[in-house]
Amino acid sequence: MAKVMLDQNGQAKSAGTLTIYNYDALNGEFTGSSEEYLPQGVGLPANACITAPPTIEAVQAAVYRDGNWQVVADHRGKTVYSVSDGSEIVILELGDYPADATPLAPATAWDKWDGEKWVKDEEAQRAADVKSAAGKKSALISDANGITQVWQTQLLLGIITDADKVSLTAWMKYIQAVQAIDVSEAPEINWPAPPDIA
């Protein structure tokens, strides 16, 4: 079959075949080529051109924009990290990495970006350790108070048994030991063990 020549309006001068290069309607990315039959007076299908795309490497894509092929970066599917908070960002679009992201992963939740690399923010980690220790201290005291509440009521009413009085005393000493913990020493805290008696 004869090869088609296009006139100045982009229509076939005579019927025949032509190699066309297709691109995505939304982002212009090259999607493949095919031999297309064009009757006389018919133009190219939508989202197609007759210019071959450039050769690309593995991390690139050929994109048709403004009547020309362009080579753009293709990092789709890769994970980068926000330099403001270290959160993960999965690249979904063609183009370079976002300006506020890096492919380098932070090593800890307390790392901060210094413009070139992640550096650990010791103060932030320390504050998080102290906050965590304060939460644990509160929870341990609350749990222990839940265990001793009935015994305390029985003690006030004078109806507590001797065995329960021993348990109450042990638990109250445990509560005192937990209350004495200085959370500012976190994470180097030796938490007291609860009594073996219930």
C-alpha positions as CSV (number, residue, x, y, z in Angstrom):
1,M,0.0,0.0,0.0
2,A,1.2,3.5,-0.9
3,K,2.6,5.8,1.8
4,V,0.5,8.8,2.5
5,M,1.7,12.4,2.1
6,L,-0.2,15.1,4.1
7,D,-1.1,18.4,2.7
8,Q,-0.7,21.8,4.4
9,N,-4.0,21.2,6.3
10,G,-2.8,17.8,7.6
11,Q,-5.0,15.8,5.4
12,A,-4.0,12.8,3.2
13,K,-3.3,13.8,-0.4
14,S,-4.2,10.3,-1.5
15,A,-5.3,7.1,0.3
16,G,-2.6,5.0,1.9
17,T,-0.8,4.1,5.1
18,L,1.2,6.2,7.5
19,T,3.2,5.5,10.7
20,I,1.6,7.6,13.5
21,Y,2.8,8.2,17.0
22,N,0.1,8.2,19.7
23,Y,0.1,10.2,22.9
24,D,-2.1,10.4,26.0
25,A,-4.8,13.0,25.8
26,L,-4.2,14.3,29.3
27,N,-0.5,14.3,29.9
28,G,0.9,14.0,26.3
29,E,2.9,10.8,27.1
30,F,3.9,8.6,24.2
31,T,1.7,5.5,24.2
32,G,2.8,3.7,21.0
33,S,3.0,3.8,17.3
34,S,1.0,2.1,14.6
35,E,0.5,1.9,10.8
36,E,-2.7,3.8,10.1
37,Y,-4.7,3.7,6.9
38,L,-5.9,7.2,5.8
39,P,-8.4,7.7,3.0
40,Q,-7.8,10.7,0.8
41,G,-8.8,14.0,2.5
42,V,-8.8,12.5,6.0
43,G,-6.4,13.8,8.7
44,L,-4.6,12.1,11.6
45,P,-6.6,10.5,14.4
46,A,-6.9,12.5,17.7
47,N,-3.8,12.6,19.9
48,A,-1.4,11.4,17.2
49,C,1.4,13.0,15.2
50,I,3.8,11.8,12.4
51,T,7.0,12.9,14.2
52,A,8.7,10.0,16.0
53,P,9.4,10.6,19.7
54,P,13.0,10.9,21.0
55,T,14.9,8.0,22.5
56,I,14.5,8.0,26.3
57,E,16.2,6.4,29.2
58,A,14.6,4.3,32.0
59,V,13.7,7.3,34.2
60,Q,12.3,9.4,31.4
61,A,9.2,9.7,29.3
62,A,8.5,11.3,25.9
63,V,5.7,13.8,26.1
64,Y,4.1,15.7,23.2
65,R,3.4,19.3,24.1
66,D,2.9,22.4,22.0
67,G,3.5,20.5,18.7
68,N,6.8,19.0,19.8
69,W,8.2,16.0,21.7
70,Q,9.9,16.7,25.0
71,V,11.8,14.4,27.3
72,V,10.7,14.7,30.9
73,A,11.7,12.9,34.1
74,D,9.6,9.9,35.1
75,H,9.7,9.0,38.8
76,R,6.1,7.7,39.0
77,G,5.8,5.0,41.6
78,K,8.8,6.1,43.5
79,T,8.6,7.3,47.1
80,V,10.2,10.6,48.2
81,Y,10.1,12.3,51.6
82,S,8.8,15.8,52.5
83,V,11.7,17.9,53.7
84,S,9.3,19.8,56.1
85,D,8.1,16.7,58.1
86,G,9.7,13.6,56.6
87,S,6.3,12.2,55.5
88,E,6.2,9.8,52.5
89,I,5.1,11.0,49.1
90,V,4.4,8.6,46.3
91,I,5.1,10.2,42.9
92,L,2.1,9.9,40.6
93,E,2.8,12.5,37.9
94,L,5.5,12.9,35.3
95,G,8.2,15.4,36.0
96,D,11.0,16.1,38.5
97,Y,10.7,15.4,42.2
98,P,8.6,18.0,44.0
99,A,10.8,20.9,45.1
100,D,10.0,20.3,48.8
101,A,11.0,16.6,48.7
102,T,14.0,14.3,48.7
103,P,14.6,10.7,47.7
104,L,16.6,10.2,51.0
105,A,14.5,8.6,53.8
106,P,14.8,10.0,57.3
107,A,16.3,7.5,59.8
108,T,14.1,8.5,62.7
109,A,10.8,10.3,63.4
110,W,12.9,13.2,64.8
111,D,15.1,13.8,61.8
112,K,15.0,17.3,60.3
113,W,16.2,18.3,56.8
114,D,19.3,20.6,56.9
115,G,19.2,21.4,53.1
116,E,21.4,18.4,52.2
117,K,20.7,15.6,54.6
118,W,18.6,14.4,57.5
119,V,20.0,15.2,61.0
120,K,18.5,14.0,64.2
121,D,16.7,16.7,66.3
122,E,17.8,15.6,69.7
123,E,15.5,18.1,71.5
124,A,12.5,16.8,69.6
125,Q,13.3,13.2,70.5
126,R,13.9,14.1,74.1
127,A,10.6,15.9,74.3
128,A,8.8,12.9,72.7
129,D,10.5,10.6,75.2
130,V,9.4,12.8,78.2
131,K,5.9,13.0,76.9
132,S,5.7,9.2,76.4
133,A,7.0,8.7,79.9
134,A,4.5,11.1,81.4
135,G,1.7,9.2,79.6
136,K,3.0,5.9,80.9
137,K,3.3,7.3,84.4
138,S,-0.3,8.5,84.3
139,A,-1.6,5.2,82.9
140,L,0.2,3.1,85.5
141,I,-1.2,5.3,88.4
142,S,-4.7,5.1,86.9
143,D,-4.6,1.4,86.5
144,A,-3.3,0.9,90.1
145,N,-6.0,3.3,91.5
146,G,-8.6,1.1,89.7
147,I,-7.3,-1.9,91.5
148,T,-7.2,-0.3,94.9
149,Q,-10.4,1.7,94.8
150,V,-12.6,-1.0,96.4
151,W,-10.0,-1.7,99.1
152,Q,-9.8,2.0,100.0
153,T,-13.6,2.2,100.4
154,Q,-13.6,-1.0,102.5
155,L,-10.8,0.6,104.7
156,L,-12.8,3.8,105.2
157,L,-15.8,1.7,106.2
158,G,-13.7,-0.5,108.5
159,I,-14.7,-3.7,106.7
160,I,-11.5,-4.5,104.9
161,T,-9.9,-8.0,105.6
162,D,-6.4,-8.3,106.8
163,A,-5.3,-10.0,103.5
164,D,-6.8,-7.1,101.5
165,K,-5.2,-4.6,103.8
166,V,-1.8,-6.1,102.9
167,S,-2.6,-6.0,99.2
168,L,-3.8,-2.4,99.5
169,T,-0.5,-1.4,101.3
170,A,1.6,-3.0,98.7
171,W,-0.3,-1.3,95.8
172,M,-0.2,2.1,97.6
173,K,3.6,1.7,97.9
174,Y,3.8,0.9,94.2
175,I,1.7,4.0,93.4
176,Q,4.1,6.1,95.5
177,A,7.1,4.6,93.7
178,V,5.5,5.4,90.3
179,Q,4.6,9.0,91.5
180,A,8.3,9.5,92.5
181,I,9.5,8.8,88.9
182,D,11.1,11.9,87.3
183,V,9.9,11.7,83.7
184,S,12.6,14.2,82.6
185,E,15.0,11.3,82.8
186,A,13.3,9.5,80.0
187,P,14.0,7.2,78.3
188,E,16.4,6.0,81.0
189,I,13.7,5.2,83.5
190,N,13.6,2.0,85.7
191,W,9.9,1.6,86.2
192,P,8.8,-0.1,89.4
193,A,7.2,-3.5,89.1
194,P,3.6,-3.9,90.3
195,P,3.0,-6.1,93.3
196,D,2.6,-9.8,92.7
197,I,-0.5,-9.8,94.9
198,A,-3.9,-8.8,93.5
